Amino acid sequence: MKRIVFLFGLGSLLFSCSPDVKSQDVEGSGLVWEKKQLNIGAVLEEKGTATADFYFVNNTDTNVLIEDVQTDCGCTVADFSRDTIGIGKVGQVKVTYDHQSRGGTFSKMILVKTNLDPDGDSLFLEGVNVPYPKNPQSHYQVKKNGLGFVFETNNLGTLFTNQAKIKPLDFYNFKDTPIQLNQVQTNIPDYIQVQMVPSVVQPESRGVLEITYDPAIKNDFGFVEEELELSFISSEKMELSLNLIAVIHEFFDPTPINQLDSVPKLEISEQEVDLGRISSNKPVSGTLTLENTGPQPLNLRKVVSNCSCLSFELPTHDLNSGQSVDIVFTFDPKGRRGIDHKTLTFFSNDPINPTQTVIIKSRID
């Protein structure tokens, strides 16, 4: 059985906060949850059910009694504190999840109703189901030092700078000895963390590498590639490389309607440029005009092309209100034929359109 336990310290210590935050927390049921959304990562079919604990503090001025806990799926069962929860005391809701051989990501809602709030608080249990393959040898066909993986390159998907993302990578230990992740990792960048579940994977069994990627620490935008060098301990120390890809976007809080006209705005003269019919023997240049039509300063975080054959010159990354600048791009079609599409992607602090892409088309003879 896989068990996920979230440690909970003294309520008075964890939840001490400013008056503004405290008054905000009291709105609604008056229960202050340690977390309302828990991600339990990969749930391996052969490990059985998974459990997770949601903890809360009674932050009201009276005793609280959980009257009912409802789930949105028969695969999720909840148990909870049956006794009255005194003022400032800690309560618990324990959720047991049965994957039922379903594959893919899941999100299950748990509704907690109390004597003070019949409408209830909504909790969410999330993770990824990993069914057991019929044939591990063919399923985990990417072999690396006796370990089998599903993909040669692992896609972390779309990342936003406001939160780290956890990507579970399941693997199979084809070795005849147990393996564990070396506690000393010298080649992992500071924006990536790795842990293995379980901590020791026995021969001819599966495990999960949980990759945590923090795009804020990475401090980059757009498409990124990583070659992760991991150290393991088995009968002897061994090294293994994992290839990761992701696309990073900057996160902006939703802009209130009454502030739409008070933020920086990036206007690009063309969203699609047609170079027409061109020769493969001669580079072709063009110009795009970038303008800040908003009242606040605009910063171009990054400009990237999707091909080394498309270069550009940008005189400045900063535009004051009403200021514009021309960006000159050059496309070298050498070695190419037929219809061709290339792109320039602009990342800026325009909170409404922080990422904009210009398509550059041509027909190459």
N, C-alpha and C positions, 0 to 999 in steps of 0.2 A: 504493500500500500504506500502510495506517495502522500506525504504529509507536509503541508506548508504552514509554518507557524510564524506569525508576525508578533514580535516581542512588544510588550506594552509596559511602559514604566509607570511611575506614580502619576496619577491623573493630575494632581495639583501642580506637578512639575512640568509635565508635557504640555499642558493646556494653559499655562499662565501666559497672558498676552495683554496687549494694550486694551483700554476700555472700548475703543472703536471696534477692534476685532472681536472682543468678547461679546459686545452687544449684537454684532452681526451673527456670531455663532448661535446665539440664543433664539434667533428667529426660527420659526417652524416648530419642530418637535421639542427642541431644547436638548436633544442628544447630540453630543459632539463626538463624531466618529473619527477614529484614528485614520482610516481611509474608507471611502465609499466605493472605490474601484480597485480591485485586486487582480493582478495578472499572475497566474500560477505557471506560466510558461508552457513547456511541452508536457503533454500527458501521454505517456507510453501505454499502449493497450495492455501489455503483459504485466504492468505494475499494478493493475487494478484501479480502484477508485482514487480520486484525489480529494483532499480536504483543505479548507482554508478557514481562518478565524477572522471575523470582523469584531473589533473592540470599540466600545463607546464609553463616554463618561456622562453621567446624569448631571447636566449643567442647569437644572431647573431649581425651583425653590420648594419642590415637593417630591415625594416618592414616585417612581415610575415602574409600571408593570407592562412587560411585553405581552400583549393579548393574542397576537397572531403573527405568523411569518408565512408569506406566500411566495412561491416560485413560479416562473413562467414555463417550466418544463418538468416533466416527470423524471428526467435524468438528474435533477437537482433536488436534494433533500436538505432541509435546514433544521437544526436543533438550536435551542437558545436558553438563556438564563430564565428559569421558571420563577425564581423568587423575586420579591420586590427589590428594586434597585434604589438604594438610599441616595440622598443628596451628595454629590461629589464622588459616588461610588462607580466602579467599573462593571459594565455588563458585556456579554459576549453573544455572538451569533455564529454558530459553527455550520459551515456548508459542506456537504459531501456531493461530489460530482461524479457521475458514471458516464464515461465517454460513449458506451454502447457501440463501439466499433465505427463510429463516425469519424471521418477525416476532415481536417481543415480547422480554421479558426472558429472560436465560439465566444459568445457573450451572453451570459445568463443574468436575468434580473431577479433580485430578491427584495420583496416588499415587507418592511418591518412596521407593524402597527402597534401602538401603545395606547394606554388609557388617556394620555394627553393629546395624542394625535392619531385619530382614526384613519386619516388619509395615508399616513405612513411615510417612512423614509425609503428611498430606492437605493439599493446596493447592486453592484455589478461584479460578477466573477468572469474573468476572461482568460483565454489561453489558446493553445493549439493542440488538437487531437492528432496523434500519430499512430495509426493502425499498424499492426504487425504484418509485415509482408509475407506472402506465401513462400517466396524464395528470396531470402536475404542476399544470397550470392549475386543474383541478377538485379535485385532492387538497389543494393549499395554497390554499384558497378565502378565507381571512382575509387580506386584503391591507392592508399598512401600509407606506407610503412605498416602494413597489416591492418589498417583501419579502412572501413568502407563508408563512402559518402554518396549521397544521391546526386549532387551536382558538382561539376568542376569549379564553377563560379557561383557564389551565393549572393542573391539579390536582397539587400536590406530594404528595398523599396524607397518610398519618399520619406525624408526626414525633415523635421522642422526644428529650428534652433531653440524653441522653448522647452523641449524635453528630450531626454535620451530615449533611445529605442532599444528594446531587447529582441534579439532574433535567435530563436532556438534552432540549432542544427543537430538533427539526430544522425547517429553513426552506428556502425556495427564493428565490434571487436572480433576480427577473424584470427587474432593471434591465439596462441596456446597458453598465454600468461596474462594475468590481470594488468590493467594500465591505470594510471592516475595522472592528473595534471601536475606538472612540476610547480611547486609553490614559488619558485624563483623564475620569473619570466623577464628576460633582459631585452627582448625585441618587440615588446608590445607598446605602442604609443599611448600617451596619457589619456587620449579620448576614447580608448577602447578598453573594456574589461572583459575577462573571460572566466567563467567557472564551469565545472563539469558536474553533471547530475546523472547518477550518483557519483560520489567522490572517487570511488573505485569501480571500474567496469570489468566484470569478470569475462573470461574467455567465452566466445560464442554467445555473446549477449549484447544488448544495445545500451547506449548512453546518449546524453544530450550535451552539447556545448552551447551554453547560453552566452551569446555575444551581446554586450551592452555598448552601444555606440552613442557618444554625446556630440552632436554636431556643433553645439555652442563652443566647446573646447577645440574642436577641429578648426573652426573659424574659416570656413570656406563655403562656396556656393556652387550649385550646379552638379554635374556628374563627377563622381569621385571613384577612384579605384584604390583598393588596399590589398597588399600581400602580407598576410598576417603570419608571422613565424612563431609557432608554439613549441614549447618543450614539454615532453611527457616522460614519465618514468614507468618502465615495464621491467623485463628482465635486465634491461640496461637503459640508459638515457637515450631518448630518440627525439629528433626534430621533425616537425611537420608544418607545411605551409598551407594556408587557406586563402583563397581569393574572394574578396568582397567587393561589391559595387553598390552604389547608392546615389540618390539625387537629393541634394540639400537645398532647402528653401528657408529664407528668413521668416520668422513668425511675427505677425503684427496683430495686436488686439483689434477686434472689429471697430471700425470708425463710426462713431455716432452720426446720425443724419445731420445734426446741427453743426458738425465739424468737417463736413465733406469739402467745404470751400476754404478750409484753413490749414490744409496739409500740402506738402510738396507733391507735384504731379508731373510725371514724365510723359511728354508727348513726343512720339517718333513720327517723322514726316511720312514714312511708308511702312506698312506692315508686310508688304510683299513687293519685291523688286524683280522685274523681268529683264534680264540682260539680253534677251533675244537670241538670235543665232550667232554663235561665236566659234572661233577656230581653236583647236586644241593646242596650237603652236604659239598662242599669244595671250598673256595675262590680261584681264579686264578689270578696270577699277570703277567704282561708283561712290556716291556720297549719300549719307543719311544725315538729316538734321535732328538734333535732340534739343528739346526746349523744356524748361521748367515753367509750367503755366500756373503753379501754385504759389501761395504767398510765403512759404517757408523754404529754406535752402534745401536743394536736392543733392544727394550724394549717390553717385554711381558706384555701387559696391564692387561690381565685377562685370566684365563683358567677355563672353567666351564664344568661340566658333566651334562648330562640330567637326572641323577638318583642318589639318595643318595647311591645306591648300588655300584656305581662306584667311587672310591676314587683315589687320586693321590698324589704324592710327587714331588714338583718342587724345586730344590735346589736354583735357582736364577731366577730373572725376567729380568736380563740384560746380554746381550751377546755382546762382542766386535767383530770386524770383524774377521771372521775365527774361532771363538770360538763355541763350542758345549756343550750340556748338556743332560743328560739322565733324562727322566721323567718316574718314575715307577708308574704304575696304578694297582689297585686291584679291581676285579669284584667279588662281593658276590652274587651268583645265588640262594641263599636260597629262597625257596618258588616259584621258577620259573620252567617252563617246556617248552620244544620245542625250536624252532628257536628264537633267541633273538638278537636284535641289540641295542647297546648303543653308545653314542657319547661323544667325548671330543672336545670342541671348543676352538680355540686359537685366542685371539685378540692381535694384535701387531701393532707397528708403521711401518710395511712394507706397504708402500703406494700402492703397486701393488696388494698384496694379504693380506689385513688387517685382514680378517676373514677366518680361515681355520678350517675345521671340519674333524676329524678322526672317522671312523666307526669301532666299535669293535663288531665282530660277534661271535656267539657261538651256539652250539646245546646242550641243557641241558637235561640230563636224570633224 
